[in-house]
Amino acid sequence: MTKEKLTLEDEIVELRRQVDELSAAVAAIRSPQHGKKTIKGDNVFVDSSTVLVSGENATICLGDHTKVWRGGEWTGPVTVGKRVFVNQGSYIRPLVTIEDDVSLGPFVRLITDTHEIGHKTRRTGTPKKDAIRIGQGSWIGAGATVMGGVNVGKRSIVAVGAVVNRDVPDNVLVAGVPARVVRQIKDFDEFAELIDPFDPKSASKGADCSDSRYNNAEG
């Protein structure tokens, strides 16, 4: 009985060893491609399926407590602050800065790439990249696209599916294609409220309806 018990225990130990070896092999196959110049702060999580392309002059820096979920593709240089949450399927191009406490919904695209307008034989001329900055505390909704050269203000919200091709002020909600300011965000002691900046009645709630940023009629 003792011999059988020891044999069984030995088999269990051997099986566990084999499982550990297989797990390590699978982890190696699935290991994220994080490049040679990816810098991570404390308690950073990047899903193994997310590709971070970095190298000389193309550093990707992830601040403390940042979480990046599955299926993303980033190309440096990219700078990310602390406590940033990035949902699945993110597509982030070079020259992007994401400040602290930002949240990106699923399938958000931050695209700095564009071209000069080319001659009639080919309209895509010389390629270039225009930097993007996402301000502290902002929220970019699912499927939204932010184009090169745009600064999204602090604590603002970009609605689901919006295409942002111009700067976004602080504390507003933008929506649409192209994105426009549709609400101002008013903070109170323990909650926030969306205010229509075009409604005269909201003046009593603190919306500055005279601000030219809210009355830009161009596309």
N, C-alpha and C positions, 0 to 999 in steps of 0.2 A: 504493500500500500504506500509506504513511504517512498519507495523507488519510483512508483507510478506518479506520485504527487510531484516529486522533484523533476521528473521527466516532463510532466505537463507544464510545470512552472518554467522550465528551460525553453520549452516550445513557445510559450507565451512571450518570454523575453526576446526570443529570436524573431517572432512575428512583429513585435513592437519595433525592433531594430530595422526590419525590412520596411515597415510602414514609414518610419522616420526617414529612411534613405529615399523612398519614393516621393515623400512629401517635399524633401529638399530638392529632388530632381525636377518636380513639377514647378516648384517656386522659382527655380533657376530659369526654366523655360518661359514662365509668365513674368519674370522680373521686369519692372517698368524700365523703359528706356529714358533715363534721366540725364543723359549727357555728362560731359566732363566738368561743366561749369554750372551745376545746379546746387544752390545753397539753401539749406533748410534750417529753420529755427527750431525751437523746442515744440514738441508735441504736434508735429506736422504729419498729416496723413495724405498720401497720394495713391489712388487706386492703381493696382498693377497694370491695368489696361490703358492707362493714360500715358501718352508719349510726350516727354519734355525734351525738345531739341535745343541743346545749349552747347556752347564752346567758346573759343577765344572771341572776345568782344560781343558775346551773345549770352551773357549770364542770365539765368533764371533764379530769382531770389524769392523765397517763400517765408513770410513772417510767422512768428509763433502762433500756434493753435489754428493754423489754416488747414482746411479740409478740401480736397479735390477728388470728386467722385469719378466714376468710370467713363471710359470712352473719349477722353479729351485729347486734343492735340495742340501743343503750344510750341512756338518758336521764339527763342530769346533774341534780344534782351527783353525780359519781362520782370517787373518789380511788383511784388504783392505784399501788402501790409499784414498786420496781425488780425487774427480772428476772422479771416475771410472764408466764406463758404461758397464753393463752386459745385454746382450740380452736374449731372452727367452730360457728356457730349459737348463740352466747351471747345471752342475753336478760337485761339488767341494768337495773334501775329506779333511780330517784333515791335518794339517801342511802345509797349502798353505799361501803364502804371495803374495799379489798383490800390487804393488807400485802405486804411483800417476799417474793419467792421462792414465791409461790402458783402452783399449776397448776389450771386449770379444764378438764375434759374436754369432749367435744362436747355441745352442746345443754344446757348447764347454765343454770338459771334462778335468778336472785337477785331475788326479788319482794318489794318493800317495801310494795306497795299492799294495802290492805284497806278495810273499811267498818265503821262502827258497825252494830250490829244494828238494823234499822229496824222500824217499826210493821207490823202484819199486812198492810197493803195492799202493802208492798214491803219485803222483808227486807234489801235492801242500803241501809243508811242513809248517814249522812254519810261520805264518803271520807276516808281518812287514810293516812299513810305512816309505817312504823316502820323505823328504820335497821337495816342489816345490816353486820357486820364479819367478814371472813375473816382469821384470824390467820396470822402469818408462817409460811411453809414448808408450809402445808396443801395438801391435794390434794382437789379436789371431782370425783368420778367422773362419767362420762358420764350425761346425762339426769337428774342429781340436781336437786332443787329445795330452795332455802333460803328460808324464809318470813321475813316482816318481824319485827324485834325480836330476831333470833337473832345471837349471837356464836359463831362457830366458833373454837375454841381454836388455839393455835400447834401446828404440826407434826402436826395430826390429819388423818384421812382420812374422807371421806364416800363410802360405797360407791355403785356404779352404781344409779341409779333411786331412791335414798333421798329421802324428804321430811323435811326437818329443820324442826321447829316449836318446838324448845327449844335452849338453849345447849349447846354441845359443849365438854367439857373439853380441856385440852392433851393431846397424845400418846395419842389413842385412835382406834379405828376405829368408826364408827357405820354402821348399815345398817337398812333396812326402812322401812315406812310405818305409823306415824311412826317416824323413826329412833331407834334405841336403841344404847347402847354395847355392842358385842359382843367387842371385844378392846382390850387396852391395848398400846401400842407401846413396846417397850423398846429403847433405843439402846445399842449397844456401840461399840467403837473404830472399826470399819469397816463395820458393818452394823446393821440393825434387825430386831427379831423381834416377831411378834404373840403376845400372851399372853392366855389366857382368864382374865378377872378373877374368874370364878365358880368356877374350879377350884382347890380348896385346894392342890393340888400346885404351882400356879404361884406360891404365896407365896414359895417358895424362889428364884424367878426375879425377884422384885422387885415383883410386882403387889400393890397395896394393895386387897385384897378388901373391906376394911371401909369404903371410901370410899362415902358415901351416893349419890354421883353415879352409881355403877355398879349400885346396887340400887334404883333408882326403878321401882316396879312400875306406876305409872300410865301411861295411854296417851299 
